[in-house]
């Protein structure tokens, strides 16, 4: 799918959504001239390729004089294959988190191509930050979004991506705190001693850890893209003061979120170790019960074994109350070890 967006006065508008309409779209001028007449149609600033067909990739590439990367090229993890210059354009691929609310997060590559004042995005998924950015950018006045060129649109999308990851980390932090309270709260342990399976708890902690790993990988990818584009200032491109400030803010936000995700990752590891420790304690408690039971029942077993021997000369066997005496000896021999263990606090 091809979506073509233009900047009309103070907001972003959609001007076309197919290849035939691409020819009629008016691209934004790299060097605006005050003497040039104002075009009748808004200038195109953003070509959004969502799961594009080869025809759509070829049409955009021919229009801008670039080669749109394929899905396999976007998934290449080498840094030189993700951040490079070609045909007078900057190609930047980052890893974006998708479906964080579904419990099964995925990481998908998204490529930003900046050619002059135009932005091209190539993606094979629909991360919510794109929709959130477009919803805000289409509102006139008072939104605080400036979308006059591709660079500003790119920074606006990255801001939405970072905001989305910040919300995700905040939600993960709350869920991890709930798990921590469940693990370490004495009241909760007494209330849920039999209802909470520690194996399920380990599985949940592991899922949170995997979730945080995906978020951290995405944050590292975002930081690389922002640092790469900021380094172009004064070398290959001349960035405006507003853009430089926004890039610095994005770098600072990505760094702070990276530190927060590292803290959550450490907390997850601690909870995992604590849960494994609880399982070991529970197993030791079971072994201790069996050990105490074997010691408690050993003396009565000895008494029963003695009087179960088939010797002819066993005077107690002829007593009227011999049976009662043997039972009493067994009970006393069981009670004494039990009371001793109880006094020592081993039970």
N, C-alpha and C positions, 0 to 999 in steps of 0.2 A: 504494500500500500504506500502510495506517495501522497504526502500532505505538504502543500506549499503555503507558507505564511508570509505575510507582508506587514510592514509597520505603517499604520495609517494614523497620522497625527500623534496621538498619545497612547495607542493601544495596538495589540497584535490582532490581525484578522486573517482568516483563511481565504485564499483567493483561488485555489484549485486543488483537486484531489486525484488527478489522473494525468497520464502522459500527454495526450493531445492538448490539454490545457496548459502544459508547460511552456509551449512556444509563445503563448500570449502573455505570460508573466513578465513583468518588468523588473530586472535585477537592479539592486541598489548600486549606485556609482561608487567606485573606490575613492575617487577624488571629486567631491561635489563642487559644482561650479554655479555661482550665483547668477551668471548670465544665461545658464541653460533654462529652458522652459520647464515648469513643473509638470511631470507626467500626469496623464489623466488617471492612470491606475496607480495604486500604492506600490512602492518598491519592495521587491522580494528580499527578505533577510534570512529566511530559514526554509530549507528543504528537509523534511522529516521522512526518512525511509523506514517504514515499519514492515519487517519481513518482506523485503522488496523482491520483485521478480527481476530476472536478468534484463528485461526490457526497461524497467524503471531505473535500474542501476546504470544502464548504458545511456539512457536519456539524460539523467542528471550529470553523469560524467562528461558527456559531450557538451552539455550546456556550460559547464564550468571549467572544462579542460582538465579534468582529474580522472583518476582511476579509483572507483569505489571499491574498498576491500571486501572480500568475500567472508562468509561465516568462519571458514577454516583459518583465514588470516587473522581475523579478530580474536580467535581463541588462542592464538600463539602467545605463550607466556614470556617470550624473550622481550626484554625492555626495548631493544632496537626495533622490534616488530610492532611495538605498541605506541611508541613516541618517535615520530620521524617527520621529515620534510620531503615533499615531492610535488613537482609541477607547480611550485609557488604556493603551496598550501601546507598547513600544519595538520598532521594526522595524529590524533590522540585517542587511545582506547583505554577505557577503565572498566573495572568490574563493579557491577551495580547489584544491590540486594533486591530481590523480588519476593513477593508473598510472605513477608515476615509475620503477618497476622494469622496465616493459615497453619502455623506450626511446622510447616515444611519449607523453610527458606531455601531459595536457590540463588546462585550467583550467575549473572549473564553479562556478556561483554556488550558495551555500548561505545561506538566510535563517534568522536566529534571531529569534523573536518572544517577548518576555518580557511576560507579562500577570499582574501580581501575583506569586504564587509559582510560576507555571506557565510552562514553556518549550514552545514549538512550533518545530520545525525543518522546513523545507521544502527538499527537495533532489531532483534528478533524476539522481543518480549515487550510487555507493556508495564514497566514500573510505574507505580503511582505518582512519583515525583514529577514525571512529565505531564500527567493530567493536571496535577495541582498547579504546576507552573503556568500551563496554558490557561487554566481557569482564572488565575490572577491577572495574567498578562492581557487578557481580553477585556478586562474591566477598565473603562476610561476613568482617568483622574483619581488621585488619592490612593492608588495602590502602592506607590513607592517603587514600581518596577520600571526600568528603562530598557526598552527593547529596540533601540534605533539601529542596531547592527548585530552581526552574528556573535561578536565577542561578548556583548552584554547578555545576549540570550543564553550563551553557553554558561556564563557565570551564574545566571539566574537559575538554570536547570541544576547546576552543581549545588547551589544553595538549597534548593528543594530536596536534593538527594541527601545532603548533610542533615537537614532538618528531619527528614524521615528516619535516618539512622539514629539521630538523637532521641527521637520518640521511642524507637525500638529499644535502645539501650536503657532508657528510663523504665520502660515496661519490664524488660528483663531484670533490671535491678530490683524492682518491686517483687517479682516472682521469686527471685533468689532470696530476698529477705524473708519471704513467707516460708520457703524451704528451710532456711536457717532457724527460724523460730520453731518449726516443727521438729527439727533435729535436736535443738539444745534446750527448748523450753521444758522444764520439769512438769508443769501442769499439763502441757500437751502430751508429754510422754506417758503420764498416768492415764489420761483420758483415752489416748489412742494406742495404748500398748498392744492391743490385740487386733486393731483394725488397720494399721498401716504396715504394709509389707516393705521391708527395707530393700528388697530387690527392685521393687517398683520405684523406690526413692532413688536408688542408684541409676536406674534407667532414665529417670526424669532429670537428674543432675547431669548425666552424660549428654542428653539432648540439649540442655541449656549451654553446656560447654561447646558443643558443635555449633550451635547458633552464634555464640560469641565469636568463634573462630571465623565464621563466614563474614560477620560484621567487621572484624579487624582486617581481614583481607581486602574488603571493599574500601575501608578507610585508607589503607596503605596505597591502594590504587588511585583513589581520589587525590591524595597528597602528592603522588608522583605527577599526575596530570597538572595540578595547579602549580607545583614548583617548576615544571617544565615550561609552562606557558609564561610564568612570571619571569623566568630567566631569558626569555626572548626580548624583553624590554631593552631597547637601545642597541640590540644586535641585529635581529632580523625584522623586528616590528617596533613601532613606536606606540606604546600603550598610553592611554589617557590617564590623568590623575585619578579619576573616578574608578577606572578599571584596576589600576594598581592598588588602590585602597581596598577594593572588593576582593582581589586576589590575596592580599595580606590577611584580610579577615577570614577568608576561606581556609587558608593555611593554618591560622591560629585555631579555628574551630575544629578542623580535622585533627590537629595535634592534641587538643584537649579531649576530644572524644576517643582518640587512640589511647590516651592515658587512662581514661575512665574504663574503657573496654579491657585494658590490661589489669586494672584493679578487680573488675568483675571476674576475669579469667582466674586470677589468683584466689578469689573467694570461692569460685567453683571448685578449684583443686582442693582447697581446704575442706569444703563440704564433702567432697568425694572421699578424702582421707578419713574425715570424721565418721561418715556413714559406714565405711569399711571397718573402722574401729568399733562401731556399735554392733556390727554383725559379729565381729570376733568376740566381743563381750557377751553377746547373746549365746554364741556357741559355747563359750567357756562356762556360762551359767548352766547350760544344759549338762555339760560334762561334770560340773561340780555336783549337780543334783544326783546324777547317776553314781558318782563317787561316794557321796554321803549315804545314799540308799544302800550301796553295797556294804559299807562299813556298818550301818545300823542293822542290817539283816544278817550280818556274819555271825554274831554271838548266838542268836536263836537257832541259826542253822547248825552251829556247833552242838548246842544242847540237843536238838532233834537228832543229830547224827549219833551222839553218844547213846541215847536211849533207843536208837533204832538198830543197834548192834545185836546180833543173835548169840549172846553168851548165856549159858545156863545159870550162872551165879551172878545175877543182877538183883540185889535185894529190893531196890526201889520199884521194880516191876510188880512186886507182890504187895506193895502198900495199897491201902484203900484210897488214899489221897495222892498216890504217886502221879497220876495223870494231871491233877490240879497243880501239884508242885512243879511239874515240868512246864506247864503253860505259864505259871507265874514267873518262873525263871526266864522263859523266853521274853515275856513282856518287860521284865525289869532289865534284861540285857539289851533290849532295843531302846528303852527309855533313857538309860544312862548315857549312851553315846549321843543320842539326839539332844538331850539337855546340855551336854558338854559343848556340842557344836553350836547350839543356840546361844550359850553364854559367851562363846568366843566370837560371835557375830559372823560365823561362816555360813549361816542360812539366811 
